[in-house]
Each structure stands twice: as structure tokens, then as C-alpha cells.
Amino acid sequence: MSSTLPTAEALRDALGGLLDGLPPTQAAQAVERLIANYRGTTPTDAPVLRDRSDVAAYAAYRMPATFEAVRSALAALRDAAPDWVPATHTDIGGGTGAASWAVAEAWQGETPGPDGDPGPRTTVLDWAEPALALGRELAAASGAPALRAARWQRARISASLRIESTDLVTISYVLKELTESDRTAVIDEAARAASAVVVVEPGTPDGYARVIAARDRLIAAGLTVAAPCPHSAACPIVPGSDWCHFAARVSRSSLHRQVKGGSLPYEDEKFSYVAATRFPVTSVTPVTARIVRRPQIRKGLVLLDLCAADETLTRETVTKRRGALYKASRDAEWGDPWPPPGEQE
């Protein structure tokens, strides 16, 4: 098979055959049960994904959204450190490998390793063997050398976890499944072992709270926040008053439409994240602020809610009289740095 980029479209194609032979109603019921489990109190002594039908249904439903969220977080990390290329990657609690697809896409064709492998050498750790097995199948069908060469290992994601030193660790949509003590231990282990750590959680108040707790642990371990925050000081959001999150657009499959209803061909995945590094970021234009809400476009002006490098939350009004910056503000998106590179006043 020829080498192809592990894009969102390639992932959807790979997922397309998963539900063959599984009645649509059964698939939808499996997804609804698993969503209820994830939203409720999830047991930490057994995998949530029990068998292949669970894994296939949930992967078809959730992998594209997880891929897009992690992809967005990695894009911010790459903007902050454009010259850094990870040779190795460990995906903690990676399940069927959505984050690993995003990592393979981000650095596909860049060959940091002495063996010439295209893209980072990935190890996926998870305790659900059915998820790992299906992840292997999807990776084999991907056409992406980095994914096809990935290692899939069963491991309990808990305080007992130990990982080899690695360039990049991703932890996406995992922390809710863990006890508070296990969360702390897993983040500390990632910080000990990695040069860069990316944590992604749902864009909900409790997801944001888990990200902030992880951010605090990473900073305490000596890492520096690369994104989304323009600083490594305390988050300026007053606890309980608001939460920091972003959105990634996801094409909706027929299973999405069946479970959620509605007719739109897409939905927005809300997520919170932090990317932190043990090396200095080398962006040509450091981020002085980041847009933390969807820009509000009005007649002759744009309102931007910003988290700034001076550790404040501000609202900036960009009017027509600001010329090129006004034009840039009309194209700005939620999560973008501000001002854009090359558009400083």
C-alpha cells in the first residue's frame, strides 16, 4: 500500500467498514450506553469498552471528534515550536488510536529517527484489549507508515504506570476515567518521561478543571506552557465563573446523525487542552494573546475575548480604522493567537 497522510478523511474511510454486520439500532444503543457511562461515574477497575461491538460502535462515533481535537492542540504546539520534531511518541490511554492518527498526520514524512522511519515511532498504551486490537486493524489499513509501525501494548493506566523516556506524550479523553490520585500520578509520570506533553479533555467545566490540574502538575515538574495559554502563570479565570475551551469542526457520520438527530453534516467538538514542553519554544512571533471565545462580528467592528500574556482576560474591539488588523480580525477563529503573525500594530 502506498504511503498516505492519516487525515480525517482517511480515518473516516478506515472506520467505514467497522459496523458492517452490526445492526444500526444495536450500534446506536451501544453508543448511547457508552456515552451515558462516560458522562456518569465511570468505574476505574475495568475497561469501559468491553468487546468488539462496543469498540467498533464507539470508535465510529468518537474517533473523528477526538482526532480533530488532538489535531488542533498539536497545531498549536507546532506553531509554538515549529522546529521541534518528535522522534518518539507515547499515547497514554490511547484506545483505538485517534491521538496517534493526529500525531502521525502532524509529523508525517519528517524523519527524526536514525532508522529513517517517516514520522514519530508511536507506542499506544491502553488496558482494553478489544480497543487495542481494533486500533491495530485501523492502523494497518491507514496506509501511513508511522501508524502501521506503531506498537500497541496493554497497560493499566493508573498510579503504577511507568513509561520509557519519549519525546511526546499525549493523554486525550482519559483523565475522567481515573481516580484523582491516579490522574496525578499519570500526569507526573508523563512529565518525568517526556519532552512535551499534550493533555486534551472535553470542553466542559469539569474537563477544563482536569486540564487545569494537569497544567499545574506539569508546571510544577518544570515544564513550560506552550499552548493555549500565552504564559505559565496561574489561569486568570476565577474558578467556577467560566472555563477555557475551544472547538474543532467534525464531519458527522450517519451514526452521529442517528444517535444525535439533526440534519447538519457537521458538529463542533468542544475541548480543553494544554501543551507543555521541557524545551524553550522557538516561535518567530511569540503569542501575546489567544482568542478564547468565538469572535463576535458586528457592523464595522469585531469583538475579541482574549487571554493575554500579562495574565489577564480582556475584550478587544477591533474597528475598521485599524486597517489590516480589522481585516485579520474578521478572519480570526476561536483559538487563534492574536494578533496574527505579521499583523502587529
C-alpha positions in Angstrom: 0.0 0.0 0.0 1.4 3.4 -0.9 2.1 5.9 1.9 -0.9 8.3 2.6 -1.5 11.0 5.1 -3.6 9.9 8.1 -6.1 12.7 7.5 -9.7 13.0 8.8 -11.0 11.6 5.5 -8.6 8.6 5.6 -9.8 7.9 9.2 -13.4 8.0 8.1 -12.6 5.6 5.3 -10.9 3.2 7.7 -13.8 3.4 10.1 -16.3 2.8 7.3 -16.3 -0.9 7.5 -16.3 -1.3 11.3 -20.1 -1.5 11.6 -20.6 -4.0 8.8 -22.8 -6.8 10.1 -23.8 -4.8 13.2 -27.4 -3.7 13.0 -27.7 0.1 13.1 -30.0 0.0 16.1 -27.6 -2.1 18.1 -24.7 0.3 17.2 -26.8 3.3 18.3 -27.7 1.6 21.5 -24.1 0.7 22.2 -23.0 4.3 21.6 -25.9 5.7 23.8 -24.9 3.4 26.7 -21.3 4.2 26.4 -22.0 8.0 26.3 -24.1 7.6 29.5 -21.3 5.7 31.1 -18.7 8.4 30.2 -21.0 11.2 31.4 -21.7 9.4 34.7 -19.5 7.8 37.3 -17.1 5.6 35.3 -15.7 2.7 37.2 -11.9 2.7 37.3 -11.4 -1.0 37.9 -12.4 -2.3 34.5 -12.2 -1.1 30.9 -15.3 0.8 29.7 -15.1 -0.8 26.2 -15.9 -4.4 26.8 -16.0 -6.1 23.4 -15.6 -5.6 19.7 -19.1 -4.3 19.1 -18.6 -1.7 21.9 -15.3 -0.7 20.5 -16.5 -0.6 16.8 -19.6 1.5 17.6 -17.8 3.9 19.9 -14.8 4.3 17.6 -17.0 5.1 14.6 -18.8 7.6 16.7 -16.0 9.2 18.7 -12.7 8.7 16.9 -13.2 11.5 14.4 -14.0 14.0 17.1 -11.0 13.0 19.3 -8.8 13.2 16.2 -9.9 16.7 15.4 -9.5 17.9 19.0 -6.0 16.5 19.3 -5.1 17.7 15.8 -6.0 21.3 16.9 -3.9 21.0 20.1 -0.9 19.7 18.1 -1.3 22.5 15.6 -0.9 25.0 18.4 2.2 23.1 19.7 3.7 23.1 16.3 3.1 26.9 16.0 4.9 27.4 19.3 7.8 25.1 18.4 8.0 24.9 14.6 11.5 23.4 14.6 10.8 20.6 17.0 10.1 17.2 15.6 9.4 14.3 18.0 11.1 11.0 17.1 9.1 9.0 19.7 5.5 9.3 20.9 3.6 7.5 23.7 -0.2 7.7 23.7 -1.4 7.0 27.2 -4.9 5.5 27.3 -4.9 5.7 23.5 -7.6 3.2 22.9 -8.2 2.8 19.2 -5.5 5.4 18.4 -7.3 8.6 17.5 -4.5 10.8 19.0 -1.9 8.7 17.3 -3.5 9.3 13.9 -3.3 13.1 14.7 0.4 12.8 15.7 1.2 10.8 12.6 -0.5 13.5 10.4 1.3 16.3 12.2 4.8 15.0 11.5 4.3 12.6 8.6 7.3 12.5 6.3 9.6 14.2 8.8 12.3 11.6 9.7 13.9 12.5 13.0 15.0 8.9 13.8 18.2 7.2 12.8 16.3 4.4 11.2 14.6 6.8 8.7 11.0 5.9 9.8 8.7 8.5 8.4 7.0 10.1 11.4 7.3 9.5 15.1 7.6 6.0 16.4 4.4 5.6 18.4 3.5 3.3 21.4 -0.2 3.1 22.3 -0.9 2.1 25.9 -4.4 1.1 27.0 -6.0 -1.6 29.2 -8.8 -2.5 26.9 -7.5 -5.3 24.6 -10.5 -5.0 22.2 -9.7 -1.3 21.7 -6.0 -2.1 21.0 -6.9 -4.9 18.6 -9.2 -2.6 16.6 -6.6 0.1 16.7 -4.1 -2.2 15.2 -6.6 -3.0 12.4 -7.2 0.6 11.6 -3.5 1.5 11.7 -2.7 -1.4 9.3 -5.4 -0.1 6.9 -4.3 3.5 7.2 -1.5 3.5 4.5 0.6 5.7 6.9 4.0 4.1 7.7 4.2 5.7 11.1 0.8 4.2 12.1 1.5 0.8 10.6 4.7 0.6 12.6 3.1 1.6 15.9 3.3 -0.7 18.9 0.0 -1.5 20.8 0.5 -2.5 24.4 -1.9 -3.4 27.1 -1.2 -1.5 30.3 -3.2 -0.4 33.3 -3.5 3.4 33.3 -3.0 4.1 36.9 -0.5 5.2 39.6 1.5 2.1 38.8 2.1 3.2 35.2 5.8 3.5 34.1 6.8 4.6 30.6 10.1 4.8 28.8 11.6 8.2 28.1 9.9 9.7 25.0 9.7 12.9 23.1 6.0 13.4 23.1 3.2 12.1 25.4 -0.5 12.5 24.5 -3.3 11.9 27.1 -6.6 12.5 25.5 -10.1 12.0 26.9 -8.6 9.7 29.6 -8.4 11.6 32.9 -12.1 11.3 33.7 -11.8 7.6 33.8 -9.2 7.7 36.6 -9.3 8.4 40.3 -7.9 11.7 41.4 -4.7 10.0 42.7 -4.3 8.1 39.5 -4.7 11.3 37.4 -2.0 13.0 39.4 0.4 10.0 39.1 -0.1 9.6 35.4 0.5 13.3 34.7 3.6 13.2 36.9 4.9 10.2 35.0 4.3 11.8 31.7 6.1 14.9 32.9 9.0 12.8 34.0 9.3 10.8 30.8 8.6 13.3 28.0 10.0 16.4 26.4 6.4 17.6 25.6 3.1 16.6 27.0 -0.3 17.3 25.4 -3.5 16.8 27.5 -6.9 17.0 25.9 -10.3 16.7 27.7 -13.9 17.5 26.9 -14.7 21.2 26.7 -16.9 21.2 29.8 -16.4 22.8 33.2 -15.2 19.5 34.7 -13.0 18.7 31.7 -11.4 22.2 32.0 -10.8 21.6 35.7 -8.9 18.4 35.0 -6.8 20.2 32.4 -6.0 23.0 34.8 -5.0 20.4 37.5 -2.8 18.7 34.9 -1.3 22.1 33.8 -0.4 22.9 37.4 1.4 19.5 37.8 3.3 19.9 34.5 4.5 23.4 35.5 5.5 22.1 39.0 7.5 19.4 37.2 9.5 22.1 35.4 7.7 22.2 32.0 6.6 25.5 30.4 3.1 26.0 28.8 3.4 26.3 25.0 -0.4 26.5 24.3 -3.1 27.6 24.6 -2.0 29.9 27.4 0.4 32.8 26.5 2.0 32.3 29.9 2.8 29.7 32.6 1.3 31.8 35.4 -2.0 31.0 37.1 -5.1 30.9 34.9 -6.8 34.2 35.2 -10.3 32.6 35.1 -11.9 32.8 38.5 -12.8 29.1 39.5 -16.5 28.4 39.0 -17.1 31.6 36.9 -16.2 30.3 33.5 -14.0 27.7 31.7 -11.5 27.8 28.9 -12.3 25.6 25.9 -12.2 25.6 22.1 -14.0 24.0 19.2 -13.0 21.8 16.3 -15.3 21.0 13.4 -16.1 17.4 12.8 -18.0 15.9 9.8 -20.9 13.9 11.1 -21.3 10.3 10.0 -24.7 8.5 9.6 -24.2 7.0 13.1 -23.7 10.6 14.5 -27.0 11.6 12.9 -28.8 8.5 14.1 -27.7 8.9 17.7 -28.0 12.7 18.0 -30.6 13.5 15.4 -30.5 16.7 13.3 -29.6 17.2 9.7 -26.4 19.3 9.7 -23.4 17.5 8.1 -21.1 18.6 10.8 -20.8 19.4 14.5 -18.4 21.2 16.7 -16.3 19.2 19.2 -15.7 21.3 22.3 -12.5 20.6 24.1 -10.0 21.9 26.6 -6.3 21.3 26.4 -2.8 22.1 27.5 0.5 21.6 25.7 3.7 21.9 27.8 7.3 21.5 26.9 10.6 20.9 28.7 12.4 22.8 25.9 12.1 26.5 25.1 9.5 27.3 22.4 11.0 28.9 19.3 8.1 30.6 17.6 9.3 33.5 15.4 6.3 35.6 16.7 5.5 34.7 20.4 1.9 34.5 21.2 0.9 37.7 23.1 -2.8 36.7 23.5 -5.1 33.9 22.4 -8.8 34.2 21.3 -10.7 32.3 23.9 -14.3 32.8 22.6 -15.8 32.8 19.2 -15.2 36.2 17.6 -18.3 38.4 17.5 -18.6 40.2 14.2 -20.6 43.4 14.3 -21.1 46.2 11.7 -17.8 47.9 11.4 -16.1 46.1 14.3 -15.1 42.7 15.8 -15.1 41.8 19.5 -12.4 39.5 20.6 -12.2 37.9 24.0 -8.5 37.4 24.8 -6.3 35.6 27.3 -3.2 37.8 27.4 0.5 37.3 28.2 0.1 39.8 31.1 -2.1 37.2 32.8 -5.4 39.0 32.2 -8.6 38.3 30.4 -9.6 41.2 28.2 -12.1 42.1 25.4 -10.6 43.9 22.4 -12.7 45.9 20.0 -11.2 46.0 16.5 -12.7 48.6 14.3 -12.3 49.5 10.6 -9.9 52.3 11.3 -7.3 49.7 12.3 -7.0 48.7 8.6 -5.2 45.3 8.1 -5.7 44.3 11.7 -9.5 44.7 11.2 -9.4 42.6 8.1 -7.5 39.9 10.0 -10.0 40.1 12.9 -12.8 39.2 10.5 -10.9 36.0 9.5 -9.8 35.2 13.0 -11.1 32.0 14.6 -11.7 30.8 18.1 -8.4 29.5 19.5 -6.1 31.6 17.2 -3.2 33.7 18.5 -3.8 37.4 18.4 -2.5 39.5 16.8 -1.8 37.1 13.9 1.9 36.8 12.9 2.9 39.7 10.6 -0.1 41.8 11.7 1.4 43.5 14.7 0.5 47.2 15.0 
